[in-house]
Every structure is written in structure tokens, then in C-alpha cells.
Amino acid sequence: MRGEPVLPPARSVRDNLPHVHVVPVETPRRLSHRNNASMEIRRRTYFPTAGEALLLPSEAITSPERYALFAQHSLLPRELIKGSPLASTPVPARPDGLRWPAETNPAMFWHPLLWLPESIARPEADEELDLWAVRVSMELNAAGVFDVATGTWLDVLSTVGLDSDDPAVQSRVTAWLQGGSDPDLDRVDLSPLFVEGGGGEEIREAAEGLYGILLPALWAVRANDFISMINEHTSYAEEDIPTLTSDIRTVIWLAQGIMGDDIPTPEGEESPADLWARVLEDMQYWPQRSYEEILSGPITSLAQSFYLIRQDYWAFALALGNDGAEVDQGQPTPAV
């Protein structure tokens, strides 16, 4: 459970963040740059939540919601925040060889994602964004800075004896972002926690292998979600076409954002992406149709597209389950 937000006197968004928790989790001890022995190394709750892994978010809506929250909390430019439907948290990409923009919320600098080793701080040239997100997630797991059981992250500033809730520390962070030197912030270095300092071949190869399974597994699990959402949206007692239209439009937008046009399609058949676009276009005529016509026509076609994706790629979700991931097959049906 997240703690109460820390609200600054000015009630600015800059500090509207989850509060610090001292959690009894074993924290890596491979850091040797602390200078305040009286301050305990701390951990913070943030997303993902307790029990949720860094890969394959639990729900379809999770990625866009968390992207928006991270942007709000960090005040980073949107172009620096990289969201992937494969990852349970967005990952910011630090400008090459630079510090973060001076406008970044200093209250967020407890978060390890703002202190990634230079070797993994941004996608490599020609590296797919989703693959980079998988690689970073695996690096974070191996480093121990995120604990799945408690849903807590290492509080980075506490490793150098700084309290990131302290307004004076936040002022130091801002001055440092503006180009100044700081005896503590200059010493922050998480690379000793990461395998081979981060960016090593062992995790790179493992990430590439997992990516080949994780992507089709994502398609299957999200298709499963979309079938359930369609069934829920069509189970209302009232035949409310405007509400139905809005709900189904959201399902399609999520599918487009998560799967795009990546789903392979046999030659001569309509691709799922084309079908989704066709249903969106058809929505302009729904006010002139009966509820039953809408259900038996475009919505049934939409549900069937997701059912086929789930059927074609569920073996990949099961493969992840056999590797320890919790994958709920459920009992979705295309009946609407």
C-alpha cells in the first residue's frame, strides 16, 4: 500500500509523491559511498505494486495510466519518458552525457530510474524501445533495487545520507541539475549494484531471448483482457449506445497502442489493425442502429479478432507461466 503523499507548503505538484517507508527488505550493500552512517538506507513504495513484476503489467490500462502519473510526478518532458506495454513502469531516457533538465522535480530523485548507470540510461542506436525496456527491467531485478514482494524501490539519496523529503536537499538537487557541483550528489553511483556495472552481455542476451517470448505473450494476455472488457461493456441492463460507443472506443485505442499493426496476418486476410480501424470508422453510424445490430455486427467482429489473437499466442503466455510468471488464462468467450 502506498503511503500518504508528501505535500509541500506551497501545495505544488513537485512534492505530491508517495511518502517514504522504511521496509524490512534486504538492500544491496555493494555501495561504499555513504557518509552519514546515522541514516538508514530506505526504500519507497511506488508502482509497480507489491507482488507485481516489472514486466508484463497486470492490466491493459496500467501502462498509459502510469505513464501519465510518472510525467506528473517527475515533471520530465514527455519525450524523455519512454513507455512500453511490456513494462510495468515507464522508463525515462537520460539525455546523452547530460543531467536531467533543471525543471525536473527534485523530490523524485530518490528513484533509481533517474540514476541508471550510463550504459543503460537510454536505448542504444537502433535498439527497439520495447527491447530496451525489457533489458532495463531485467537489470533492475538483478541489481535488487526493486523488490517484487513488497513493491518497494531503493531510495537512492538515502545511500549517500540524504533525505529526499527535506526541502533543503531538494534545493541542492535543483542547483545540481542547473550545473553546480555537490559533494554528495556527485558521488551517487549505482553501477556497483548492477551486473557488470550495467549493460553487460549476460543480461543483454537474456533480454533478447525473453523478448521473443514476452511480446507474443503480451498480445495473448492483452487480447484476453480486451475480450473481458467487451463482455463487461455489453452486459449493462440499459441499452445505452453512447456509453457503449465510448467504452468500445477505449478498448480499440488500447489495442492500437499496445499491439499496433504488429500482429502477423495471413496473406489475403484483413489484419486486426485494419479491422479495429474499420470498427472505429463505423462508430459514426451507431446512433442510427439498434443495440442488437451493433452487438451482432461490429462488436462481435471486434471480439472475434481478440479471441483469435489469444488463441494463436496463448502458448507464449503459458511458457512465461512455466517460468514462474503468474498468467491467468481465465475463461474469455467471444459471445457478445
N, C-alpha and C positions, 0 to 999 in steps of 0.2 A: 504494500500500500504506500502511496506517495505521502510525504509529509505536507504540512501546511506551507503555502507559498510565503516567501520572504518578501515583504512589502517595504520599500524604502520610504522615507518621509515624504518625498515628492510624488509617491504613488506612480512611479514611472514603470514602463514595461521592462526596463533594463534589469530590474531585480525580481520580476514576477516569475520566480523559478521555484521548483521543489526544494524543500529545506534539507539540510544536511542530516544524515543519520550515521551514528557510529554502529556498524553492524558487525557481529562476531563472525567475520569471514576471513579466512587466511589470505593475507595480502602478500604478494611477492616481495621479497626482501632484497632483491638484487640492485636496489638503488642505494647509492652511497653518498648522495649529495645533500642530505638533511643537515640543517644547522640549528634546529630547535628541538632538542630531544624531549622537551616537556609537552610537545603537541603530538597527539596520537595520529597515525595515518588513518584517514577516514574514507568512508565510501558513501555514495549517494544513490538514492533511488531515482530513476528516470525511466524512459522507455528504452528497451522492452520491459515488460512487467515480469514479476517473479515466475519462473517456470517456462518462460518463452525464450526460445533460442534466437540468436542473431540472424539466422537465415530462415527463409520461408515464413513470412508473417502469418499470424493466425487467421486473419480475415482480409477480404479484398479491399475494404475501405481503410485498412490500417496505414498503408504506405502514404497515400495523399494526406491523410489527417496528420500524421506525424511530420511530414514534410512541412506543412503549414505551421505546426507548433514549433518545430526547430527554427524555422525562419523568424517567427515571432520572438522566441526566447533569445536567439543569438544576435538578431539584427544584421546578420550577414546578407550581402547581396544575393538574390536568388540564383544568379548564375554560378555562384560558388558552392551551392548546396546541391549535391547530386543524390537524387532519389532513385532507387531501384526496387521493382516489385519483388525481387529476390531477397532483399534485406529488410530486417525489422526496424531499422533506423536509417534515416538519411545520413550520408557521409559527406562532410564538407571537404572540398578540394582546395588546399592552401596554394596561393599563387607561387609560382616557381621562384625559389630562393628568397621569398619575401615573408614578412609577418602578415598577419591578418589586417584588414582595414582598420583604421583607428576608430571607426564608428562601431566596431563590434562590441557587444555587451560584455563588459569586464566581469560581470557576475557569472558568465558561462565558462570562465577559464579554469574551472575545476574539471571540466570534461576532457577525458583523454582524446576524443576525436579532434580537439583543437591543438593537440600536442603530438600527433603521429610522427614517427621518425620520417625524415626527409625521403627515404627510399620508398615509402608507401603513401606519401601525403597527397598524391594526385595520380590519376591514371597515366600509365606510360604511353608513349607515342603509339597510336594505332591500337591501343588496348580498349576492348569493349567496356563500356561503363558498367554493365551488369557483372562482367567477369572481375573487374576491379573491386566492386562492392563485395563479391564473394571472397576475394583474396583478403581484403581488409578485415572482413568479419572473421575469417579463419585466423588471421594474425592476432586479432584481439582476443579470441578464445585461447589461443596458445599462450599469449602473454599473461593471461589471468587478470586483465584489468576489468573485465566484465564477468560477473558471476551469475549464471543462469538460475540457480536455485533461489537466490534472494532478489534477483533483478537489480543488483547494485553495481555501480562503477567506482573504480578507484578515483578518489578526489586528488587530482594531480598536485594542486597547490599545497595540500597538506604534506606532501612528500618533501617540500622544502620549508616546512614550518609556517606556511601562510594560511590564513583563514579567508577563504574566498567570499564569505559573507560580510567581512569587515569593509566598510566604505573606504577606509584608508588604503587597504590592499587593492581595492577596485580602482582607486585613483592611480596607484602605482602601475597597474596593468594598462590603463589608458595611456599614461605617459610613456610606457614601454612600447606600446603599439605605435605611438607617434614618433618612435625612433630613438628614444632615450635608452640609457643603459640602466640595469637594475641588478644589484648583487645576487638576488635570489632568483628572479625570473630568468636571468641569463644562464643560470645553472640547470634549469629544468631540462631533463633529457630522459625520455622513456625508453630509448633504444636498448638499454641493458635488459629490459624485460622481454623483448621480442626475440624470437628465434632468429639467430644470425643477425641480430640487430634490426630485423625487419627487411622484407623484400628478398628473402633467401629462396633458393631454388626448390627446397623441400616443400615449402608451403605453396609456392607458385605452381608446381606440378600437381600437388594435391588439389588445389583450387580449380585448375583446368580440368582435371578428371571429374571432380564433383559437379562442375558447371554443366557438363554434358548430361548429367542425370537430373540436376536440380531444375533446369529450365523446363523440360517437358513435364516434370513432376509438378511444377508451378502451374502449367497450363491445366493439368488434370484437377488439381486441388481447387484452383480458382473457378474452373468450369463447374465443379461440384457446388461451390458457393453460389454461383450465379443461378443454377437450377433451383436451389433452395430459396434464393431471393425472389425469383419469379413465382414460385409456388406460394410464397408468403404474400406477395403483392397481389396475387389473383385470388386470394382466399377471403377478401373482405366481404361482409354481408351486403354492403351498399355497392351498387354498380356505378362507381364514381370514375367516369372516363378521364377527366382532367388529372385526378390524383394518380390513376393508373398510368397515364402517359408520362407524368413526371417521374414516377418510380422506375418504369421500364427504361426511360431515357438515361437515368443514373446507372442502371445495370450496364447498358451498352457503352456509356462513356468509360466506366471502369474496365470493361473488357477491352475497349480500344486502347486505353492507357497501359494495361498490363500485358496484353497479347499482341496488340498492333496487327500487322499483317504477317507475323512470323510463322503462323501455323501452316505447315505444308499441306498442299491441296492437290489431289489427283488431277491430271490434265483433263480439261473439259468440264470440270465441276466448279461450281461457284465457291469461292473462298469464304471462310467465316467472316473475314473483314468486310468483304463486299456485301454479304447478307446483312451484317449489322448496319452498314451504311444505308442499305435499301430499307430496312425497318425504320431507321431514323427519318428518312425521307418520307416514308409512308405515313408517319405520325400526323402530318398536316391534314390527312383525310379522316382521322379517327373521330373527330367530333360529329361527322355525318354518318357514322356507322353505329351499329348496335354493339353492346358489350360482348355478346356472344360471337359476333363476326370478328371482332378484334382478337378474342381469345383463340378461336379456332383457326385464324389465319396467321397474321404476323407473329403473335406471341408464341404459338405452337412451333412455328419455324425457328424462332429465336431459341426456344428451349431445346429443340432438337439439335441445333448446332452445338450447344454446350454439352448435351448428352453424348454426342459423337466424339467430341474432343476428350471428354472424360473417359470414355470407353477406349479410345485409341492410346491414351497416355497414362492410364492408371497404373500400369505395371511399373512405371518410373516412381510413382508415389509409394508403391509398395516396396520398391527397392530401398528408398530412403527409410521407410519404416523398419525394414530389416536391419538397417544400420543404426537404429536407435531413435530415429525421429518419430514423433507422435503424429500419425496421419490418420484422421478419422474418415473412413470411407463413407459412412452414413448410408442412407437408402434413398438417393435422389431419384426422381422419375421425371420424364418429360411430359407428364399429363398436366394439362392446364385447360 
